[in-house]
Amino acid sequence: MRGVTTTTTLRALRPLAGLLLCAACATGPAAPEPAAGPVLVSTWPFGHFANDGALAKLQQGGSRLDAIEAGIREVEARSCDGSVGLGGRPNAAGYPQLDACIMDGPGQQAGSVAGLEGIVHPITAARAVLEHSKHVMLVGEGARWFALEHGVDSVAVDDLPAKKQAWTDGHRPADIDRRGHDTIALVLRAADGHIAGGCSTSGAGGKLPGRVGDSPILGSGLYVDDQVGAAGATGIGENVMRYCGTYQIVEFMRQGMTPMQACEEVVHRIAAVDPRGYQLDICFVAVDRFGRYGAAASNMRFPFCVTDADGTRELSVEAVTPRR
């Protein structure tokens, strides 16, 4: 009788043991220790200006969005690498059109502008859209009007009608400078664990008038999720936006990948289906809610900048190793 009782008891405990085992598996590895202070990650060596400007704003008591805006304005003002701000390479008709977006993790708040003309700081215009409209994205002439109404610095655009008319009349230059397609993308994990990010560019040099790349498109040039982290992109925008690259990076981090693993996996995923394979000219940076960071590039050495408790420094990653 005692043996029967023991067998019955074991049989009764087996479902409970299974549940406990499943619960242990679901828990997974222990979460990493969160970084004590803010962590900023940005694209390219000129990201050093963005990181330092953002950190200074935080140290002055500024908010996450204050920091993102201040950092990106530093790069816009310098028109670094001829790819950001009004000093960036013009479109095929001979004048710059700017794109930018900004995003705050809590509440998934976002603002974006595209095809913006004559506005000195498109990131500030994007923030104005976030804070002073019910919309997420404004483009072209309407975006300029909105930026002017909210006091964003501007320059005269009196020369643009003639350039636009020349373009529509077919007087198109043969020596278009098509070299630039870089972007400043800046992502921030604040000391309190909240996430924000921003992105700004003058777009691809010699682009068709009206062309918009990935930079102002949420989920392509930038994506922020306060529960997970953020990712930003740079390179040829068309090769990012067709695949919602930064959104996918954040989703991979949600599934447990580190920022580095997530960035690399998205490059591999895009290369696996794109006719260009790995010749994509795209790069990503990311930070998660713990302050871990990473980056990846499709077919080049990619320098990026990190600011954390150890200060600001330039790091780099080599192109991912192609999968067979």
C-alpha positions as CSV (number, residue, x, y, z in Angstrom):
1,M,0.0,0.0,0.0
2,R,2.9,2.3,0.8
3,G,4.3,1.7,-2.7
4,V,1.0,2.5,-4.4
5,T,0.8,5.7,-2.4
6,T,4.3,6.7,-3.4
7,T,3.7,5.9,-7.1
8,T,0.4,7.9,-7.0
9,T,2.1,10.8,-5.4
10,L,4.9,10.9,-8.0
11,R,2.3,10.7,-10.8
12,A,0.5,13.6,-9.2
13,L,3.7,15.7,-8.9
14,R,4.8,15.2,-12.5
15,P,2.6,17.9,-14.0
16,L,3.7,20.3,-11.3
17,A,7.3,19.5,-12.0
18,G,6.7,20.1,-15.7
19,L,5.2,23.4,-15.0
20,L,8.1,24.4,-12.8
21,L,10.6,23.4,-15.5
22,C,8.7,25.4,-18.2
23,A,8.6,28.4,-15.9
24,A,12.4,28.1,-15.4
25,C,12.9,27.9,-19.2
26,A,10.7,30.8,-19.8
27,T,12.6,32.9,-17.4
28,G,15.8,32.6,-19.4
29,P,19.2,34.0,-18.4
30,A,19.4,36.7,-15.8
31,A,19.1,40.3,-17.1
32,P,22.3,42.2,-17.3
33,E,23.1,44.9,-14.8
34,P,21.8,48.2,-16.3
35,A,24.4,51.0,-17.0
36,A,24.6,53.5,-14.2
37,G,24.5,56.6,-16.4
38,P,23.4,57.6,-19.9
39,V,24.6,55.7,-23.0
40,L,24.7,57.5,-26.4
41,V,25.5,55.8,-29.7
42,S,25.8,57.6,-33.0
43,T,26.9,57.0,-36.6
44,W,30.2,58.0,-38.1
45,P,33.2,59.9,-36.6
46,F,31.2,63.1,-36.6
47,G,28.9,61.5,-34.2
48,H,31.4,62.7,-31.6
49,F,29.9,66.2,-31.9
50,A,26.4,64.8,-31.5
51,N,27.3,62.7,-28.4
52,D,29.2,65.5,-26.7
53,G,26.4,68.0,-27.4
54,A,23.7,65.6,-26.1
55,L,25.7,64.7,-23.0
56,A,26.3,68.4,-22.2
57,K,22.5,69.1,-22.5
58,L,21.8,66.2,-20.1
59,Q,24.4,67.5,-17.6
60,Q,22.6,70.8,-17.7
61,G,19.4,69.1,-16.7
62,G,17.9,68.8,-20.1
63,S,15.4,66.1,-21.1
64,R,16.0,63.2,-23.4
65,L,14.6,65.1,-26.4
66,D,16.6,68.2,-25.4
67,A,19.7,66.0,-25.6
68,I,18.8,64.4,-28.9
69,E,17.9,67.7,-30.5
70,A,21.0,69.5,-29.2
71,G,23.4,66.7,-30.3
72,I,22.0,66.5,-33.8
73,R,21.9,70.3,-34.2
74,E,25.7,70.2,-33.7
75,V,26.1,68.0,-36.8
76,E,23.5,69.9,-38.8
77,A,25.3,73.2,-38.0
78,R,28.6,71.8,-39.3
79,S,27.1,70.0,-42.3
80,C,29.4,67.2,-41.5
81,D,30.7,65.1,-44.4
82,G,28.6,67.0,-46.8
83,S,25.6,64.8,-45.9
84,V,23.8,66.7,-43.1
85,G,22.2,70.1,-42.9
86,L,21.9,72.9,-45.5
87,G,25.6,72.5,-46.3
88,G,25.0,69.0,-47.5
89,R,25.3,68.0,-51.1
90,P,22.3,69.3,-53.2
91,N,19.8,67.3,-55.1
92,A,20.0,67.0,-58.9
93,A,18.3,70.3,-59.4
94,G,21.0,72.1,-57.4
95,Y,19.5,72.7,-53.9
96,P,19.3,70.8,-50.6
97,Q,16.2,69.1,-49.3
98,L,16.5,67.9,-45.8
99,D,14.9,65.0,-43.8
100,A,14.8,64.4,-40.1
101,C,12.9,62.6,-37.3
102,I,12.9,62.4,-33.6
103,M,11.3,59.8,-31.3
104,D,10.8,59.4,-27.5
105,G,10.2,56.0,-26.0
106,P,7.5,56.8,-23.4
107,G,4.2,57.0,-25.3
108,Q,5.9,56.2,-28.6
109,Q,6.0,60.0,-29.4
110,A,7.4,60.9,-32.8
111,G,7.8,63.8,-35.2
112,S,9.2,63.8,-38.7
113,V,9.9,66.1,-41.6
114,A,10.9,65.4,-45.2
115,G,11.8,67.3,-48.3
116,L,12.4,70.4,-46.1
117,E,13.8,73.5,-47.8
118,G,15.7,76.4,-46.3
119,I,15.4,75.3,-42.7
120,V,18.7,75.3,-40.7
121,H,17.8,72.6,-38.2
122,P,15.4,70.0,-39.5
123,I,15.7,68.0,-36.2
124,T,14.1,71.0,-34.4
125,A,11.4,71.1,-37.0
126,A,10.7,67.4,-36.4
127,R,10.5,68.0,-32.7
128,A,8.0,70.8,-33.3
129,V,5.8,68.3,-35.2
130,L,6.0,66.0,-32.3
131,E,5.1,68.6,-29.7
132,H,2.9,71.0,-31.5
133,S,0.8,69.0,-33.9
134,K,-1.5,66.0,-33.9
135,H,0.6,64.6,-36.8
136,V,3.7,62.5,-37.0
137,M,5.1,63.6,-40.4
138,L,5.0,66.8,-42.5
139,V,6.7,67.2,-45.9
140,G,7.8,69.8,-48.4
141,E,6.3,73.3,-48.4
142,G,3.9,72.5,-45.6
143,A,6.8,71.3,-43.4
144,R,8.6,74.6,-44.1
145,W,5.5,76.6,-43.2
146,F,5.1,74.7,-40.0
147,A,8.8,75.2,-39.1
148,L,8.6,78.9,-39.7
149,E,5.4,79.2,-37.6
150,H,7.3,77.7,-34.7
151,G,10.4,79.8,-35.0
152,V,12.8,77.4,-36.4
153,D,15.9,79.1,-37.9
154,S,15.7,79.5,-41.7
155,V,17.4,81.0,-44.7
156,A,15.9,82.7,-47.8
157,V,14.7,80.4,-50.6
158,D,14.3,83.1,-53.2
159,D,16.6,81.3,-55.6
160,L,14.7,78.0,-55.5
161,P,11.8,78.9,-57.9
162,A,14.3,79.5,-60.7
163,K,16.2,76.3,-60.0
164,K,12.9,74.4,-59.9
165,Q,11.8,75.9,-63.2
166,A,15.1,75.1,-64.9
167,W,14.7,71.5,-63.8
168,T,11.1,71.2,-65.1
169,D,12.2,72.9,-68.4
170,G,14.8,70.1,-68.8
171,H,18.0,72.1,-68.1
172,R,19.7,69.5,-65.9
173,P,23.4,69.5,-65.0
174,A,25.5,66.6,-66.2
175,D,28.1,66.8,-63.5
176,I,26.0,66.0,-60.4
177,D,27.8,65.2,-57.2
178,R,26.4,61.9,-56.1
179,R,29.0,61.0,-53.4
180,G,27.1,61.7,-50.2
181,H,24.6,59.5,-48.5
182,D,25.6,59.6,-44.8
183,T,23.3,60.4,-41.9
184,I,23.6,61.4,-38.3
185,A,21.6,58.9,-36.3
186,L,21.8,59.3,-32.5
187,V,20.2,56.9,-30.0
188,L,20.1,57.4,-26.2
189,R,19.5,55.2,-23.2
190,A,19.1,57.8,-20.4
191,A,20.2,57.2,-16.8
192,D,16.6,56.5,-15.8
193,G,16.4,53.7,-18.4
194,H,14.1,55.5,-20.9
195,I,15.0,55.6,-24.6
196,A,15.0,58.3,-27.3
197,G,16.6,58.9,-30.7
198,G,16.9,61.1,-33.7
199,C,18.1,61.1,-37.3
200,S,18.9,63.9,-39.8
201,T,20.3,64.1,-43.3
202,S,20.5,66.0,-46.5
203,G,19.9,62.7,-48.3
204,A,21.7,61.2,-51.2
205,G,23.8,63.6,-53.2
206,G,22.3,64.3,-56.6
207,K,18.9,62.7,-55.6
208,L,15.9,63.4,-57.7
209,P,14.0,66.5,-56.3
210,G,11.4,65.1,-53.8
211,R,13.3,61.9,-53.1
212,V,12.9,60.8,-49.5
213,G,15.2,58.2,-48.0
214,D,15.0,56.1,-44.8
215,S,16.1,58.8,-42.4
216,P,12.7,60.4,-41.6
217,I,10.8,57.1,-41.8
218,L,10.0,55.6,-38.5
219,G,11.1,51.9,-38.5
220,S,13.6,52.5,-41.2
221,G,16.1,55.3,-40.4
222,L,15.1,55.2,-36.7
223,Y,13.0,53.3,-34.3
224,V,12.6,53.6,-30.5
225,D,10.7,51.3,-28.1
226,D,11.0,52.2,-24.5
227,Q,10.6,48.6,-23.3
228,V,13.4,47.4,-25.5
229,G,15.8,49.9,-27.0
230,A,16.5,51.9,-30.2
231,A,18.3,51.6,-33.5
232,G,19.4,54.0,-36.2
233,A,20.6,53.6,-39.7
234,T,22.9,55.2,-42.3
235,G,23.9,54.5,-45.8
236,I,21.8,54.1,-48.9
237,G,18.3,54.7,-47.6
238,E,16.4,52.6,-50.2
239,N,18.3,49.5,-49.0
240,V,17.1,50.1,-45.5
241,M,13.5,51.3,-46.0
242,R,12.4,48.4,-48.1
243,Y,13.0,46.2,-45.1
244,C,12.1,48.4,-42.1
245,G,15.6,47.8,-40.8
246,T,15.6,49.6,-37.5
247,Y,12.2,48.2,-36.5
248,Q,13.5,44.7,-37.1
249,I,16.6,45.3,-35.0
250,V,14.4,46.4,-32.1
251,E,12.3,43.3,-32.5
252,F,15.3,41.1,-32.5
253,M,16.5,42.7,-29.3
254,R,13.0,42.1,-27.9
255,Q,13.5,38.4,-28.6
256,G,16.7,38.4,-26.5
257,M,19.5,39.3,-29.0
258,T,22.2,41.8,-27.9
259,P,22.3,45.1,-29.9
260,M,25.3,43.8,-31.8
261,Q,23.7,40.5,-32.7
262,A,20.5,42.2,-33.7
263,C,22.3,44.7,-36.0
264,E,24.2,41.9,-37.6
265,E,21.2,39.7,-38.1
266,V,19.3,42.4,-39.9
267,V,22.2,42.9,-42.3
268,H,22.2,39.1,-43.0
269,R,18.4,39.0,-43.4
270,I,18.4,41.9,-45.9
271,A,21.4,40.4,-47.8
272,A,19.6,37.1,-48.1
273,V,16.7,38.4,-50.1
274,D,18.1,41.6,-51.8
275,P,19.5,41.1,-55.3
276,R,22.6,43.1,-54.3
277,G,23.5,40.5,-51.6
278,Y,25.8,42.2,-49.2
279,Q,26.7,45.1,-51.5
280,L,24.1,47.2,-49.8
281,D,26.1,50.1,-48.3
282,I,24.1,50.1,-45.1
283,C,25.1,50.4,-41.5
284,F,23.2,50.3,-38.1
285,V,23.8,51.3,-34.5
286,A,21.6,50.2,-31.6
287,V,21.3,50.5,-27.8
288,D,19.1,48.5,-25.5
289,R,17.4,49.4,-22.2
290,F,20.3,48.1,-20.2
291,G,22.8,50.4,-22.0
292,R,24.4,47.7,-24.1
293,Y,25.2,48.9,-27.6
294,G,26.2,47.5,-31.0
295,A,26.7,48.2,-34.7
296,A,27.0,46.4,-38.0
297,A,27.8,47.2,-41.6
298,S,27.0,45.3,-44.8
299,N,30.2,45.7,-46.9
300,M,32.5,48.3,-45.3
301,R,34.3,49.3,-42.2
302,F,31.9,51.4,-40.1
303,P,33.1,53.9,-37.5
304,F,30.6,55.0,-34.9
305,C,30.8,56.9,-31.6
306,V,29.8,55.8,-28.1
307,T,29.5,57.8,-24.9
308,D,29.1,56.2,-21.5
309,A,30.7,56.2,-18.1
310,D,34.1,55.7,-19.8
311,G,33.7,58.9,-21.9
312,T,33.2,59.5,-25.6
313,R,35.2,57.4,-28.0
314,E,35.2,56.3,-31.6
315,L,34.8,52.6,-32.3
316,S,34.4,50.6,-35.5
317,V,33.1,47.3,-36.8
318,E,34.2,45.5,-39.9
319,A,31.7,44.4,-42.5
320,V,29.7,41.3,-41.4
321,T,31.1,38.0,-42.6
322,P,28.7,36.9,-45.4
323,R,26.7,33.7,-44.8
324,R,26.9,31.0,-47.4
